[in-house]
Amino acid sequence: MREHLLTPSLSDAAPPSASIYSANASIVMAFIGGVPAVILLSALNSYRLKRPMDALIYVAAFAGFFAYIHAVLNGQLPFPLDWLYHQIGRHGVSNLAGMLLCGGFYFLHRKQHRTSNLFQSPPSPWIPGIACIVLGFVISTVMVAIIREAGRA
């Protein structure tokens, strides 16, 4: 009857979850790289966690970012965003949107962030962070070029 108390309980346990980049790294990405960098870093976290369905969220985030750039370049921002854009500027809106996305993506991976903070040290975000910033800049530049070309046609 007491034999089950002596059996190891961790032997058939699932392997530990992959460590993910910290929420602090996402916040830094929001200020340095803006919205695309935050989306890309969170996508890397989803990839490390093997969560392919999160890709739909990232596609929606990039679509919203694309719509925002389109609205800015064509002067079609709705009143609250237009007012905010004129109060804090382009970089301020980008930082604010990046911070809101950080919160949303943290909420998406909150359980994994808490587990990672307790049991594992997060991996170094330097190389992927720089790559996300550079790739985010390229994505933003290409989006702006596409929208401007479409406006000329």
HELIX and SHEET records of a PDB file:
HELIX    1   1 GLU A    3  LEU A    6  1                                   4    
HELIX    2   2 ALA A   23  ILE A   32  1                                  10    
HELIX    3   3 GLY A   34  ARG A   48  1                                  15    
HELIX    4   4 PRO A   52  ASP A   54  5                                   3    
HELIX    5   5 ALA A   55  ASN A   74  1                                  20    
HELIX    6   6 PHE A   79  LEU A  108  1                                  30    
HELIX    7   7 ARG A  110  PHE A  119  1                                  10    
HELIX    8   8 TRP A  126  ARG A  152  1                                  27    
END                                                                             
